[in-house]
């Protein structure tokens, strides 16, 4: 007898309950089924339902995961082929964590090294944001990114007068991680790592601190770390740059390396070291502008300790002792918060400062200078422009400002002077060094100790004909 497919399917469905209820082969059911075990299990299940599913770890993830980003990069790499070497775009990935609501992200330098394009995405938001590398410290394997999110506009409600206020630009506000400290960490303390191992974005792993103050060499990156946190929380490729959190949800480290020769051994840069690198190198290195003031953190806030004469703030009615309250409408209380408001600005931008001067609130507008100009102005007393001249491929430096009572002022340098070359007397009989841009001048000066005598070649357009000749050459010695 043959059975057609529809009839076979119907027969199978009819027999399925009996098959599931039948004892397994080789087993014999003794007596009728007892209801007691099922009843007991039902009671257990009801008891288990009363147990909270929320744990300290789930609460850490709920609080901290929104500030963690998945970092994707594209870099142009030289790769070998059968015909030699060629340039190809290679993709990379890692993690990062937002430390400031303006969109500043800390990650590992090796995650974004050489990247032409950087994108970051948040949990639950599939559309990534472009990001820009602001500064980095390769020897610390740390980098600072800025998320480039479009500003929204908000129209204020129409008042009773019937006239509306102009739209207000709203800066994007991103969720931030809470910074903890690594000074009181304990071996055995529970920790949580969040990252994107092997591209699995926003993955969570848990473990303990299994060691402190570890020194780790990474020959492939030519790095030598000291004082790292060792953890057995799973850290894999893609976790780099992500946060290591304590059970309070506070950032205690940035995950950076794993031991590929052992299981469950990973390392993180302690957050106190991260904070130090941010304040001393990442933030200052990211700055493009100079206000022309020195500031100091005091109990009353951020106080101006010096206004550089001839600098940008000197014309903005700012005085020594003034307290800076806000920059561009954003409150500042520390050097860190001041830097964060200045980092997005380009040289020449005018910025509004709210101040308290001798107990009286006031405002000042400062037109910022290029930060390199500021450093040269403080160091030797000149701010310069890079100017092209007919018949030359490179540029030369033309003095724009001279700081009173500075080494340049003592030498007699004036605005409009051309400075094509310098020779530190430490070089002996060596020829003068051509100086074509501000960075080369800054690099030269940074390599010299204070008090070094520098022979300066300069030209001054004495007859005002717009050209410089040997009859207008000036020579002198500048003491750094």
C-alpha positions in Angstrom: 0.0 0.0 0.0 1.4 3.4 -0.9 0.7 6.6 1.1 0.6 10.0 -0.6 2.5 12.9 0.9 -0.5 14.8 2.3 -1.8 11.6 4.0 1.7 10.9 5.4 1.9 14.4 6.9 -1.5 14.1 8.5 -0.6 10.7 10.0 2.7 12.1 11.4 0.8 15.0 13.1 -1.7 12.5 14.6 1.0 10.2 16.0 3.3 13.1 17.4 1.6 13.4 20.8 1.9 9.7 21.4 5.5 9.6 20.4 6.4 12.5 22.7 4.6 10.8 25.6 6.2 7.3 25.0 9.2 6.2 27.2 12.6 6.2 25.5 13.9 3.0 24.1 15.2 0.7 26.8 13.2 2.5 29.5 10.0 1.2 31.3 7.5 3.5 32.9 6.5 2.1 36.3 3.0 3.0 37.4 1.0 6.0 36.5 2.7 9.5 36.1 2.9 11.3 39.4 1.7 14.9 39.6 3.8 15.7 42.7 7.1 16.5 40.9 5.4 18.8 38.5 3.6 20.6 41.3 6.9 21.0 43.1 8.5 22.4 40.1 5.7 24.8 39.5 6.2 26.1 43.1 9.9 26.5 42.4 9.2 28.4 39.2 6.8 30.8 41.1 9.5 31.4 43.7 12.1 32.1 41.0 9.8 34.7 39.4 10.0 36.7 42.6 13.8 36.9 42.2 14.9 40.3 40.7 16.5 39.8 37.3 18.2 43.2 37.7 21.7 42.9 39.1 24.6 45.3 39.8 26.1 44.3 36.4 22.9 45.0 34.5 22.5 48.3 36.2 26.1 49.2 35.3 25.4 48.4 31.6 22.1 50.3 31.7 23.9 53.4 33.1 27.1 53.3 31.1 26.5 51.6 27.7 24.8 54.7 26.2 28.2 56.5 26.4 30.1 53.7 24.6 30.7 54.0 20.9 31.6 51.5 18.2 34.5 53.0 16.2 34.9 52.2 12.5 37.8 53.4 10.4 39.0 53.4 6.8 42.7 53.8 6.2 44.8 53.7 3.0 47.4 51.0 3.4 50.3 49.8 1.3 49.8 46.1 0.6 51.9 43.6 -1.4 50.6 42.2 -4.7 52.0 40.0 -7.4 53.0 43.1 -9.3 54.6 44.8 -6.3 52.9 47.0 -3.7 49.6 49.0 -4.1 47.4 51.3 -2.0 44.2 49.8 -0.7 41.5 51.0 1.7 41.4 48.8 4.8 38.7 48.8 7.4 39.3 48.7 11.1 37.2 48.8 14.2 37.4 49.4 17.9 35.6 51.0 20.8 35.6 54.4 22.5 33.8 56.2 25.3 32.3 59.7 25.5 33.9 61.8 28.2 32.2 65.1 27.5 28.6 65.9 26.3 30.0 67.9 23.4 31.0 64.7 21.7 34.6 64.2 22.9 35.6 60.5 22.8 38.6 58.8 24.3 39.9 55.7 22.4 43.2 53.9 21.7 45.5 55.6 19.3 46.1 52.3 17.5 42.4 52.1 16.7 42.4 55.3 14.6 46.1 55.4 13.6 46.4 56.5 9.9 42.6 56.6 9.4 41.3 58.8 6.6 37.7 58.3 7.7 36.3 57.7 11.2 32.7 56.9 12.2 31.2 56.2 15.6 27.8 54.7 16.4 25.9 54.4 19.6 23.9 51.5 20.9 20.4 51.4 19.3 21.3 54.1 16.7 22.3 52.3 13.5 23.2 55.6 11.7 26.9 56.4 12.5 28.3 59.9 13.0 31.5 61.1 11.4 34.3 61.8 13.9 37.5 63.8 13.7 40.9 63.0 15.3 41.7 66.0 17.4 44.9 64.9 19.1 46.8 61.8 20.1 49.7 60.6 22.2 50.9 57.5 20.5 53.3 56.5 23.2 50.4 56.3 25.6 48.1 54.7 23.0 45.5 57.3 23.6 43.6 59.5 21.2 40.8 62.2 21.4 38.0 62.3 18.9 35.3 64.8 18.3 31.9 63.6 17.0 30.8 65.9 14.1 27.1 65.9 14.6 24.9 68.6 12.9 23.5 71.3 15.2 19.7 71.4 15.6 17.8 74.7 15.8 15.1 75.5 18.3 12.6 78.3 17.8 11.7 80.0 21.0 8.0 80.2 21.9 6.2 83.3 20.7 5.8 85.7 23.6 2.6 87.6 24.3 3.9 90.6 22.3 3.4 88.5 19.2 7.0 88.8 18.1 9.0 85.6 18.1 12.6 85.3 19.1 15.2 84.2 16.5 16.0 80.4 16.3 18.7 79.2 18.7 21.4 76.8 17.6 21.5 73.8 19.9 24.7 71.9 20.2 24.4 68.1 20.3 24.4 66.6 23.8 25.8 63.1 24.1 25.6 60.7 27.1 28.9 60.7 29.0 30.6 58.1 31.2 31.2 59.0 34.9 34.9 59.1 35.6 36.1 57.2 38.7 39.6 56.8 40.1 42.1 54.1 39.8 43.9 55.0 43.0 41.9 52.7 45.3 41.4 49.7 43.0 41.5 46.3 44.7 42.6 42.9 43.4 39.5 40.7 43.2 37.2 43.7 42.6 34.4 43.1 40.1 34.6 44.9 36.8 32.6 45.2 33.6 34.1 45.7 30.1 32.0 47.1 27.2 33.2 47.1 23.7 32.9 45.7 20.2 35.0 42.4 20.1 35.4 41.1 16.6 32.8 43.6 15.4 30.1 42.5 17.8 29.1 46.1 18.8 28.3 46.9 22.4 29.1 43.5 23.9 29.4 43.1 27.7 31.9 41.0 29.6 32.4 40.7 33.4 35.2 39.6 35.6 37.5 40.8 38.3 40.7 42.8 38.7 43.3 40.1 38.7 46.3 42.3 39.0 47.5 45.9 39.4 50.6 47.9 38.3 51.4 45.5 35.5 54.3 46.4 33.1 53.5 45.2 29.6 55.5 45.4 26.4 53.8 45.4 23.0 56.7 44.9 20.5 54.4 45.0 17.4 53.5 48.6 18.4 56.8 49.5 19.9 55.1 50.3 23.2 56.1 49.8 26.8 53.2 50.2 29.2 53.6 50.5 32.9 51.1 50.4 35.7 48.3 48.7 33.8 45.2 47.1 35.3 45.0 43.3 34.6 41.6 41.8 34.4 40.0 38.5 33.5 37.0 40.2 31.9 37.1 39.0 28.3 38.9 41.6 26.1 39.3 40.7 22.4 40.1 42.5 19.2 37.6 45.3 19.0 37.4 46.0 22.7 40.4 48.3 22.3 39.5 51.8 23.4 36.4 50.7 25.3 35.8 51.3 29.0 36.6 49.2 32.0 34.0 50.0 34.7 33.7 49.3 38.4 30.5 48.0 39.9 29.4 51.6 40.5 29.4 52.2 36.7 32.5 54.5 36.9 35.2 54.5 34.3 38.4 53.0 35.9 40.4 52.3 32.8 40.6 52.2 29.0 41.0 48.7 27.6 44.1 48.5 25.4 45.8 45.1 25.1 45.2 41.4 25.6 47.5 38.6 26.1 47.1 36.4 23.0 49.1 33.6 24.6 46.8 33.1 27.5 43.1 33.0 28.2 41.2 35.7 30.0 44.1 38.1 30.5 43.5 41.6 29.4 44.9 45.0 30.3 43.6 48.5 30.7 45.2 52.0 31.1 44.2 53.3 34.6 41.8 56.2 34.4 44.0 58.4 36.6 46.7 58.1 33.9 44.1 58.8 31.2 42.9 61.9 33.0 46.5 63.2 33.3 47.2 62.6 29.6 44.0 64.4 28.7 44.8 67.5 30.8 48.5 67.7 30.0 48.6 66.6 26.3 45.4 65.6 24.5 43.4 68.7 25.3 46.3 71.3 24.8 47.5 69.5 21.7 44.0 69.7 20.2 43.8 73.5 20.7 44.1 75.6 17.5 43.5 79.0 19.2 45.1 81.2 21.8 43.2 83.7 24.0 46.3 85.5 25.2 45.8 84.8 28.9 47.2 82.4 31.5 44.7 81.0 34.0 44.8 79.1 37.2 42.2 77.0 39.0 41.3 78.4 42.4 38.6 77.9 44.9 36.6 80.7 43.4 36.8 79.2 39.9 39.1 79.9 36.9 41.1 83.0 37.5 43.2 85.0 35.0 46.8 85.2 36.3 48.3 87.0 33.3 47.2 89.0 30.3 49.9 88.9 27.6 50.6 92.5 26.6 50.0 92.9 22.8 48.0 89.6 22.7 44.4 89.0 21.7 42.9 89.4 25.3 44.8 92.6 25.9 42.4 94.5 23.6 39.4 92.8 25.2 39.4 94.7 28.5 40.4 91.6 30.5 42.5 92.1 33.6 44.6 90.0 35.9 42.5 88.7 38.7 39.3 88.4 36.6 37.4 85.2 37.0 36.2 83.5 33.7 32.6 82.3 34.2 31.7 81.1 30.7 33.0 80.9 27.1 30.5 81.2 24.3 27.7 80.8 26.8 29.1 77.6 28.3 30.1 77.6 31.9 33.8 76.9 32.7 35.2 76.1 36.1 38.5 74.4 35.2 41.3 74.5 32.6 39.8 71.3 31.2 36.4 72.8 30.7 38.0 75.9 29.2 40.0 73.8 26.7 36.9 71.9 25.7 35.1 75.1 24.7 38.1 76.3 22.7 39.0 73.1 20.9 36.3 73.4 18.1 37.3 77.0 17.3 39.4 78.1 14.4 42.0 80.9 14.5 40.5 84.3 14.1 37.2 83.3 15.6 35.6 85.8 18.0 34.6 84.4 21.3 32.4 85.9 24.0 33.7 85.6 27.6 31.6 86.2 30.7 33.7 87.5 33.5 33.5 88.6 37.1 35.9 91.6 37.6 36.3 92.9 41.1 33.0 91.4 42.0 31.1 92.9 39.1 29.8 90.7 36.2 31.0 91.9 32.8 31.6 90.6 29.3 34.5 90.7 26.8 34.9 89.7 23.2 38.3 88.2 22.1 39.5 87.5 18.6 41.6 84.4 18.9 45.0 83.9 17.5 46.5 80.7 16.0 48.0 78.7 18.9 51.4 78.5 17.2 51.4 82.3 17.1 50.6 82.4 20.8 53.4 80.0 21.6 55.9 82.0 19.6 54.6 85.3 21.0 55.2 84.0 24.6 58.5 82.4 23.8 60.4 85.0 21.8 57.9 87.8 21.4 56.7 87.6 17.7 53.5 86.6 15.9 54.2 85.9 12.3 52.5 85.3 9.0 53.6 82.8 6.3 53.8 84.9 3.1 54.5 83.8 -0.5 56.9 85.9 -2.6 57.2 86.0 -6.4 59.9 83.7 -7.7 59.9 81.5 -4.6 58.1 78.1 -4.2 58.2 78.2 -0.4 56.9 80.8 2.0 58.8 83.1 4.3 57.9 84.5 7.7 56.7 88.2 8.0 56.4 89.7 11.5 52.8 90.7 12.4 53.0 91.5 16.1 55.9 92.2 18.5 55.5 91.7 22.3 56.8 94.7 24.3 59.9 93.9 26.4 60.3 90.6 24.7 63.6 89.1 23.2 62.3 90.2 19.7 61.6 93.7 21.0 65.0 93.9 22.6 66.6 93.0 19.2 64.6 95.8 17.5 62.3 93.6 15.4 59.3 95.5 14.0 56.0 94.5 12.4 56.6 94.0 8.7 60.1 92.6 9.0 61.0 89.5 7.0 62.8 86.7 8.9 64.1 84.1 6.4 66.8 82.4 8.6 68.2 81.8 12.0 71.3 80.2 13.4 71.7 79.1 17.1 75.2 79.8 18.3 75.3 76.3 19.7 75.7 75.1 16.1 79.2 76.7 15.9 80.2 77.7 12.4 77.2 76.0 10.8 75.3 78.0 8.2 72.0 79.7 9.0 68.8 77.5 9.0 66.1 78.6 6.6 62.8 79.2 8.3 59.8 78.9 5.9 56.8 78.4 8.3 55.7 78.8 11.9 56.0 75.1 12.7 59.7 74.9 11.6 60.4 78.0 13.8 58.6 76.5 16.7 60.5 73.2 16.3 63.8 75.0 16.2 63.1 76.9 19.3 61.7 73.9 21.2 65.1 72.2 20.7 67.0 75.0 22.4 67.5 75.6 26.1 66.5 78.9 27.7 69.2 81.6 27.4 70.4 80.3 24.0 71.8 83.1 21.7 70.3 83.0 18.2 71.7 84.9 15.3 68.8 86.4 13.2 68.8 87.3 9.6 66.1 89.8 8.9 65.0 92.2 6.1 63.1 95.5 6.5 61.5 97.3 3.6 63.1 100.6 4.5 62.2 102.5 1.3 58.6 101.1 1.2 58.8 99.8 -2.4 57.3 96.5 -1.4 60.5 94.5 -2.0 63.5 93.4 0.1 67.1 93.6 -1.0 70.6 93.2 0.5 70.8 96.9 1.4 67.8 96.3 3.7 69.3 93.3 5.5 69.5 93.4 9.3 71.5 91.1 11.6 71.3 90.7 15.3 71.3 88.3 18.2 68.2 87.2 19.9 68.4 85.7 23.4 65.7 83.0 23.9 
